[in-house]
Amino acid sequence: MIKVENLTKRYGPHTAVDDLSFTVEKGKVYGLLGVNGAGKSTTMNIITGYLSSTKGKVYVDGEDIMKKPEKAKEHIGYLPEIPALYPDMTVREYLEFAAQLRHLKGRDAVKEADRVMSLASVDDVADRLIKNLSKGYKQRVGLACALTGDPDIIILDEPTVGLDPRQIIEIRSLISSLRKDHAVILSSHILSEVQAVCDEILIISKGRLVAGGSPEQLEGMSKKSHELKLTVKGNEKALNKVLSGLHVSEEKIKILNDDKEAGTVSASVGMDDDKDIREELFYALCEAQLPLMELSVSHMSLEDVFIELTEKEPQDDETSSSSEAGPEEGSTDGTLDKDENTAGKEAENDEEVSD
């Protein structure tokens, strides 16, 4: 459905996206995961044709997004981080207008607006002005717009921003249901969000793809793999002697607590996936007369892997870089995207009411 080849985006000396390549297939939810400023939103803006790339190619259902933007965009529904809404329209008017942009007319446009309002759970505010809605409702109206026309590819940038816990659960359920007939890409820096709905995760750091795979595959990528945590009666020297006898390298051993008063020592030991040393360790401790008081296995989480892969990345504001793009760096559709962005900013300044 989507093929990204050697994608690069530069703003002067700053490189926002650096030689990025990946593919997206129908029937899966893909998560772009990275800290703020990693290049997630820039990547999505290029995939949707809103920004041009410095170099590289993006193919949407076989169409080059830069050479044939209108043809490629027919397959895409996009929810930007700040939804482009028209504040003086009602929800129904706005979504009927979005349906018309998808070449639906008359009753078909009305039916489509009703369908996406129901999907995004905004039918209860269908006749209210968008400017009078809360941020959570505005976010869901933006999601309904992305679903209009039932596009093959749904791209969502921070889709649950501003939603309350109940709404987040509803949107996650909706995103999960979309995988049946669509390819879905969502961007987030929230690990729980990505783990809850994604089949494949792409971790981006400093504009580069540093890891990719299922949540389970990524959890097994950590350099630390799994860890044994143990407490024995004895001292640090005696424990180290036992562990070295099991050919455990010094860098994999970390003394957590050496309680001389209680006569115990606690340590963590790195353990590779293909080598379980627990049984061998038990007998070695018995032979060395070091009674085992506690033993547990700690599995590395996706959070541990994410921190390990991005630990040296600066927390820059990605949007500040994007704002440097001049007219030549902007949308391939020019006027329409500019107008929608202006409307979106105006909507954010209007008074909000509670859900």
N, C-alpha and C positions, 0 to 999 in steps of 0.2 A: 504493500500500500504506500509506504513512504521509504525512500532511500536517500540517506544523507551521505555525501561523499566529500571528504577532506574540507569540511566547512570551516572557514576562517572569517572573522569579523574584527576589524581594527578601527579604533577611533584615535587618529594621530599615533602617538607612541604606545597607546594602551591597546592590548589585545584582549577582547572580550570573549571570543570563541577561537580556539586554537586547533586547527586540523581535526575537526570532529567528524567521525563516521559511525553510522549505525543504521539499522533497518527496523521497520515497524510492520507487523503483520496483523491481518484481521483476526479477531477472536481473542485478543489479549489486551490487558490494561498495562501500559508502560508508565513507569514513574521516573521523572527526571529529578534526581535528588542532589542537593548541594547547598552550601552555605549561601547567605545573601552575597550577591556579587560574583557568584561562580560562573555565570553565563547562561543560566536556564532560560530567563525571559528573552534574552537576545536570540537564543537558538529558536525558541518558539516563534518569535516575530519574523525570523527569516523563513522558517518552514511555512508560515501562513502567507508570506509575500508582503508583509508589512514593512520589512526592512530588506535592503539588498545586502548581499554578502561581499566581502572583499575578494574572496575566491572560494572555489568549491561549488558543488551542485546539490540541489534538492529536487528529487523527483516525487511527484504525488500521483499515484496511479499511472506511472509512466510518463507524466507530463512534467517538463521543466518549469518550476514555479516562476522563474525569471523570464523565460522566453514566451510561455503561454500562461500568464497568471490567471486570466479569466477561466480558462478551461480547468486548470488545476484547482482553483478555489471552489469550483462547483462541488468538489468532494469533501470540503472542509467546513466544520463548524467550530468557531473559535470563541472562547471566553477569556478575554485579557484580564490581567490582574485588577485593573480598574475598568469595569464594564462601560462600554460606550453607549450611554442611554440618552434619550431625549426627554428632559424633565417635564416639559409641558404637554406630553402625551399621556394618555392613560395606558395601563399595562396592555389592555386589549388592542388599542390603536397601534401601539408600538410593535407588538408581535404580529399583527396583521400586515403592517408595513414591512416587517422583516420577511414575512412569507411572500409578499409581492416581489421583493428583491430576489427571491428564489424562484421567480417566474410562476407563482401561483396566483390565480385571479378569482374574484368573486367569492362564491361559497367555498371554494377550495382553500382560499386564504383564511377564511373564517374558521373552517374546520381544523386547519393546521394550527392556528393560534390557540384554539380550544385544547387541542391535543398536547401541545408543549406546556401550556399553563397547568394542565393536570399533572404532567410528568414532573414539573419543577415545583408543584404545590403552591402556585400563586393565583389559582383561580378564585380564591376568596378575596383578592384585591384587584380583580380584573378591571374594574371601572374606576379605580383611584388613580390620581396623577402620580407619575413616578417620582416627582420631586417631593411628595409628601410621604414617601415610604422610608422605612428604616434601612440601614445599611444591609442588614441581612436579607430583606426582601429585594433590594436592588440587585444584590448578588445573584439571587435566584432568578430574577427577571433576565439577567445577563446569561445565565445558564439556559433558560428557556429559549432565548434567541439563538444560542449556539446549536440547539437541537432542531431548530426550524429547518424544514426541508429534508429531515432525516438523512444528513450527510454520512458518507462512509467513514469519515475520520473525524473524531471529536478531540479537540485540543483545549485543555483547561489549565489556565495559569492560576495557581493558588485558589482552587474552586470553593474552599470552605471558609475563606477569610470573612470575618464579621458574622458568622452564623453561631447560633447557640448550640449547646450539646445535642439537643433533640434534632435540630435541623442538620447538623453534621452527620448524624447517623442516617438520616433520610437521604442525604445527598450521596453518601458513600454507598448506600444500597442501590441508588439509581445508577451510579457510575458502574458498579459491579454488574448490573443487569444489561448495561449497554454493550458489554463485551461480546454478547451473543451475535450481534449483527454488525458490529463496528470495530474499528481499531481506535483505541483511546490512549491519548498521551496526557498525563497530568504532571504539572510541576509543583514541587513543594520542598520546603526545608524542614518539614515536620515528619519525623521518622514514623510515628504511629499512623499518620495519614497514609503514607506510602505502603507500609506493611499491611494495612487493613484491606486495601483494594487491588494492589498491583501484582501481576503475574511475573513481570520482569522489571528490574530496577537498573537504571543507568546512573552511576555516581559521577558527577562532574566536579572537577576541581581546577580552578584557574583557567576555565574554558576548555579543559581537556577531559576526555573520557578516561577515568582511572580504573573503573571496574564496571562490570555488567553481568547480569544473571538473575536467577530467581532469588527470593529472600534467603532460602535455605543454602543455595550455592554461595552467596555472598558471606553468610555467617561462617562458612567453612574456609574463607580466604584469609582470615586474620593470621598474621605472623605468629601470634600467641596460640592459635588454635584453641585447644581446651586446656584448662588448668586443674591440677589437683591441689586441694588445700588440706593440710594435715597438721595435727598437733600431737606431739609425742612427749613422754616423760624422758628427759635427758637434756643435753645441751647442744648448742649449735655445731660444735666441732664433730660430735658423734653423729649427728644427723647428716652433715655434709659428707662424712666418710661413707655412710650407707648409700647415699644418693650417687656419689661418684663411682661406687662399686657397681651401680646399675647403668653406668655410662650416660648419666644425665649431665649435660654440659653446665658449666658454672653460670653461664648467662641465663639459663632457664630456671635457676633457683633464686627465690627471693625470700629472705627471712622476714616474717611479718611481726613476730614478737618473741623475744628471748626473756622469759620470766624466771630469773634466777631464784627468786624467793619461793615460787611455786614449783620450781624444778621442771618447767615445761618449755618447749620451744615450738613455735608455729611457723609454717612456711608455705609458699605456693610453688608449684613445680609445673612448668610448661610441658604439655603432653601432645605429641603429634597424633593426628587422626588414625594413622595405621599402626600405632603402638600403644597398647594399654598396659601400663606397668604396675597396676594396682595389686595384682596377686603376687607378683615378684617382690614388690615393695613390702607387702605384709610379712612374707617369710623372712626377708632380709632384716626387717626391724625386730622380729622375734629372735633371730639369731644374734643380733647385736644387743639384745636385752633392753630395747627401747619400746616400752609399752605404748601402743597406739591408742590415743584418747579420742581422736576425731579424724574422719576422712571424708571428703566430699569432692565432687567434680563440678567445676564451674564452666559452663559452655559460653563461648563468646557470642554476644548478641549483635544484631545489625548496628546498633548504636556504637558498640565497641569498634566494629569494622569501619564505620563512617568516620569516627573520630580519628582512627589510625590513618585513614587515607587522606583526610583533609586537615590534619592537626596544625599544619604550618600555613594554612591559607588565611590571608587577611580578610577581615569582615568589611569589605567595601560595599557601598551602595551601588548596585548594578545600574539602577535607573539613572544615576547621575552621568554615567558613561553614555547611556543611550541617548540622552538629551543633546549630546554633542553632534549627533548626526545631522548634517545639513540637508537641504532639499534633495541633493543627489543621493543621500543615504536613506531617504525615507521610503514611503510606500510606493509600490508600483501603481496604485490606484489614485495617488495624489489627493485630489480634492475630497472625495468621499471619506477616506480614512481621517483626513485632517478635521473635517466637520464632525465626525463621530467622536474623535478625541476631545474636541472642544465641548461637545455636548456632555461627555462623560465627566469632565472637570467641573462644568457648571452644576451637574447633578450632585456632586459631592459637597458643594457649598450650600445647597438648599437645606432648609430645616427638615430634620428627620423626626418621625414619630415612632413610637415603640411598636414591636410586633404584637 
